Amino acid sequence: MKKTFNFIAIIFVISSIFLACGQNEHDVKEANSPFNNPYYSRTDTNHLFVSNVEWKKVLSADLYAVSRLKDTERPFTGKYWEFNQKGTYYCAACGNELFQSDSKFSSECGWPSFFEQKNKKSIVFKADNSHGMLRSEALCGRCDSHLGHLFDDGPEPTGKRYCMNSIALDFVPLSVLQTIDNSMHLDTIVLGGGCYWCVEAVYEELKGVISVESGFSGGWIANPTYKQVCSGTTNHAEVVRIIYNPSLTNLNEILKVFFTVHDPTTLNRQGADVGTQYRSVIFYANENQKNIANELILELNKAKVYSNPIITKLEKLKTFYLADKEHQDYYLNNSEESYCKMVIQPKLEKFEKVFKERIK
Ligand SMILES: [Zn+2]
């Protein structure tokens, strides 16, 4: 209790600067949203027996079409076909480890190609006679989801080409893997506090935060573009997805940061940014998160921390759509830009002042 009121006293006296969010037109790609999916686990290797009715509830429409209905994404469109980062590829439906980036090679086919699967059990095969061809269909060894096909025209040493759909893969960079102990339990929360560039930059600095990604949630359409979201007609909010280690931070602290770096009292507005896409919103994944958020809001309102009541919405998280890569780490990559200096930097400085003991 005492801690909370110290926090309240501090944020009470520090004012904020809220200006317009710069708007570039970039498409967004749908994230595979593993954290909305109860079947997703990078550590559990038990075979899954899940019906398509159930998969349909937890996978995005695009992933469901490929994984469960054996659709093929258009060549040269997937996010991993021309992608060379070091890391590990998992099944986007279930988290089963499929490939190491070392086994990936550039192929002309327009789909991500690998010459070797992670281990014997990671991928299984089935004869596929569709489209008048005799092909070998590649399926996830844990959940039987369709991944792509296997061909015999790959490079040495195996001569194989695993031709995969990008959307069926979930890539985790080596840098992130190195910070994650596989036995460690991680939590995730999705928050909207106006321009996601600002919110992302702040959480990147908080101890215990493993990763922060900018994206969109809470709208009416799938795969929104940045332009569509900025038009304010899709009901998507600009959000960040924060993955954190609950032994190093917790949801309460993350929400206190949230209420410090944005104005939770202005409906559909942060400074000059106006529209439902800038609404103050907490996308909870379960009742526990909802309760923690509710309690903190009650406490802040009761203490009259802000001159107006908090209007932050609590919405049930459905799908998180990852924004285009130009929108990720925006502050880090554009810190000399005037928007970053005028809008993001003051928020960061405020965060650093209030939470100075908690900076990485
Ligand atoms: Zn799988």
Boltz pocket constraint, residues with backbone or C-beta under 6 A from the ligand:
constraints:
  - pocket:
      binder: B
      contacts: [[A, 91], [A, 92], [A, 93], [A, 94], [A, 95], [A, 96], [A, 140], [A, 141], [A, 142], [A, 143], [A, 144], [A, 145]]
      max_distance: 6.0
